[in-house]
């Protein structure tokens, strides 16, 4: 596929939330024309996922409630408890200094929360671990990314083929003029336009051609 190395700078992953993992993954595989890679279970959070590799060391995460886990002590992230229709719920960018990103966001009127740690086990038994800003916070309806630092942990994309590329992420929001400075504070030149509701659209280059995922 031509120009597969084009990608959104600093993108770590896209979060596509679905009510049922198997059904959601089948639909995304058909849409993109590629197969997914194993993900894992977020123990204690009540979710599990599967992944699609993207150019530039990024990935697309398809995440859903995990019926094999007991209900978590807090609401599942990305609005999964109330989700009835698949949607691009959030996205994540890499940050070498999470505290610096948090302070820059606060100066722009955005609360990213405080850094916290997360982890999940791969099917092979290995563990991925990371530090990230609070993904549970609203962040203008999810259109502002949360930030992550993998430190010395392996990255999920390390073992995935790069069969697709994220060419662009677009944001729609009823208060576009307020949202744009928040994105700029994180060093992102993401396009922001007025819309009736918060909405993310990722333009992907795939074996099936250009696909808009929202």
Number of C-alpha atoms within 10 A of each C-alpha: 11 6 10 17 15 16 22 20 16 16 23 26 25 26 19 24 26 25 19 20 19 13 10 19 23 12 13 17 13 11 16 22 15 17 16 20 17 15 19 21 22 19 16 14 18 23 23 22 23 19 24 28 25 29 22 20 19 29 26 22 24 26 29 29 24 19 11 10 15 12 15 12 9 10 14 18 19 24 16 21 13 10 15 12 11 18 19 22 23 23 23 20 21 20 21 12 11 19 15 12 19 22 16 19 20 15 12 17 14 20 19 26 18 12 18 12 13 13 15 18 15 15 11 8 9 9 13 17 17 18 17 23 24 19 21 16 15 14 19 19 15 21 24 25 24 25 26 24 20 19 11 9 12 14 17 22 21 12 11 18 17 19 18 29 26 28 21 17 23 17 22 19 21 15 16 17 12 15 22 20 19 23 21 14 19 21 13 18 15 15 13 22 16 14 13 9 11 18 23 25 19 19 18 21 25 20 14 13 12 15 17 17 17 16
